[in-house]
Amino acid sequence: MEFVVQVADGSHAKYAEEICQEIYLSSLERKTGIAKRTPEYIISKMRFGKAVIALTEDGRFAGFSYIESWGGKKFVANSGLIVAHEFRGLGLAKRIKEQTFILSRKLFPDAKIFSITTGAAVMKMNYEFGFRPVPYNELTDDPEFWKGCEGCRHFPILQSHDYKMCICTGLLYDPNEHLTIHHPGE
């Protein structure tokens, strides 16, 4: 099966509800924490060119991810990576992650890129792109970022540890640690 993986724009707003539903169902199935997002939030990411969407050749939703800058654009979070159930196991998550990483580097070339996850597959992909595990105090201290965790089932753990520890693993890509910028697929 062929997929089109591209930077999302306003024309993709029609998929926002489906994306939110897929994120929610995945969090229930995996019994992990995934921050809930509203369709309006997802649409805003699309309209501002801060999201990557994967579609089938016939236009069905297949996957999604978005980016957000924090701490005065010193940090960029890669978030919301999701692949629709029927398209899992085809390597699509890696293609979406790759395009999200490239978009992050393009829009915010000097920013540290981070991801927090409980998923082994996402951790493995991040390692391949040069991310390393870090304690939360190396991630953004922007309180607005941590508000995004309020929809996660594990938020009380994060809160009780003063936003310094949770179930998720923090992963960081610092461009200053890499002599050359690696763009996978080139």
C-alpha positions in Angstrom: 0.0 0.0 0.0 1.2 3.5 -0.9 0.9 6.5 1.4 1.4 10.2 1.0 3.2 11.7 4.0 3.2 15.4 3.9 3.1 18.6 5.9 -0.6 19.1 6.8 -2.5 22.3 6.0 -6.0 23.7 6.4 -7.4 21.3 3.7 -6.8 18.4 6.1 -9.0 19.8 8.9 -11.7 17.2 7.9 -9.5 14.5 9.5 -9.2 16.3 12.9 -12.0 14.4 14.6 -10.8 11.0 13.4 -7.2 11.9 14.6 -8.5 12.7 18.1 -10.6 9.5 18.2 -7.6 7.4 17.1 -5.4 9.0 19.8 -8.1 8.3 22.4 -8.7 4.7 21.4 -4.9 4.0 21.4 -4.5 5.4 24.9 -7.3 3.1 26.1 -5.8 0.0 24.4 -2.3 0.5 25.5 -3.4 1.7 29.0 -0.7 4.4 28.6 -0.9 8.1 29.0 -1.6 10.0 25.8 -2.5 13.7 26.3 -5.9 14.4 24.8 -6.2 17.0 22.2 -9.3 18.7 20.7 -10.1 18.8 17.0 -9.7 22.6 17.2 -6.1 22.2 18.5 -5.3 19.6 15.8 -6.7 21.9 13.1 -4.6 24.9 14.4 -1.5 22.8 14.0 -2.5 21.9 10.4 -3.3 25.5 9.5 0.1 26.8 10.8 2.1 24.1 9.0 3.2 22.4 12.2 1.8 18.9 11.5 2.5 15.9 9.4 -0.3 13.8 8.0 -0.3 10.5 6.2 -3.1 9.6 3.8 -3.7 6.6 1.6 -3.7 7.0 -2.2 -7.5 7.2 -2.1 -7.5 9.9 0.6 -8.2 7.9 3.8 -6.5 9.1 7.0 -3.5 6.9 7.9 -1.4 8.7 10.5 -0.5 12.0 12.1 2.0 13.9 14.2 2.5 17.6 15.2 5.1 19.9 16.6 5.0 22.8 19.1 7.6 25.2 20.2 8.3 26.0 23.9 10.5 28.2 26.1 10.8 31.0 23.6 11.4 28.6 20.7 14.4 27.0 22.4 12.6 23.7 22.5 10.3 21.9 20.1 8.2 19.0 21.1 7.4 16.2 18.6 4.0 15.0 19.7 0.8 13.1 18.9 2.3 10.4 16.7 -0.5 8.1 15.7 -1.1 5.5 13.0 -4.7 4.4 12.2 -5.3 0.8 13.3 -5.6 -0.7 9.8 -2.2 0.7 8.7 -0.1 -0.3 11.6 2.9 -2.6 11.1 3.7 -1.1 7.6 6.5 1.2 8.7 4.3 4.3 8.4 5.1 5.6 11.9 8.7 5.8 11.1 7.9 7.8 7.9 5.7 10.2 9.8 8.3 10.6 12.6 11.0 11.2 9.9 8.9 14.0 8.3 8.1 15.5 11.7 11.8 15.5 12.6 12.7 17.2 9.3 9.9 19.8 9.8 11.1 20.5 13.3 14.7 21.1 12.1 13.4 23.3 9.2 11.2 25.5 11.3 13.4 25.6 14.4 16.9 24.8 13.3 18.6 25.9 16.6 16.0 24.4 19.0 16.4 21.3 21.1 13.8 18.7 20.0 12.1 16.6 22.6 9.6 13.8 22.9 8.1 12.1 25.9 6.7 8.7 25.5 5.9 5.3 27.0 6.2 3.5 23.7 9.2 1.3 22.9 8.7 1.8 19.1 8.8 5.6 19.5 11.8 5.4 21.7 13.6 3.3 19.1 12.8 5.7 16.3 14.0 8.6 18.4 17.3 6.9 19.1 17.8 6.4 15.4 17.4 10.2 14.9 19.9 11.0 17.5 17.7 11.6 20.5 19.0 10.5 24.0 17.1 9.8 27.2 17.2 12.7 29.6 15.7 13.6 33.0 12.7 16.0 32.8 14.8 18.9 34.1 16.6 18.9 30.7 13.3 19.4 28.9 11.4 22.7 28.7 10.4 24.4 31.9 7.6 26.2 30.1 4.5 25.6 32.3 2.3 25.7 29.2 3.9 22.5 27.9 3.1 20.6 31.1 -0.5 21.8 31.0 -0.8 19.6 28.0 -0.2 16.6 30.2 -3.4 17.3 32.2 -5.5 15.1 30.0 -3.1 12.1 30.5 -4.2 9.4 33.0 -0.7 9.7 34.6 -0.9 13.4 35.3 -1.2 13.0 39.1 2.2 11.2 39.1 3.8 14.0 37.2 2.2 16.6 39.5 3.2 14.8 42.7 6.8 14.7 41.5 6.9 18.5 40.8 7.0 17.9 37.0 10.4 16.2 37.3 9.4 12.6 36.8 6.5 10.5 35.4 5.8 7.2 33.5 7.0 8.6 30.2 10.6 8.7 29.2 12.0 12.1 28.1 14.1 12.1 25.0 16.1 15.0 23.6 17.8 15.9 20.4 20.3 18.7 20.9 21.6 20.0 17.5 24.7 21.2 19.3 25.6 17.6 20.0 25.7 16.7 16.3 28.5 17.8 13.9 26.2 17.4 10.9 22.5 17.4 10.6 21.3 14.0 9.5 18.2 14.0 7.3 17.0 10.4 7.1 16.1 9.3 3.6 18.5 11.7 1.8 
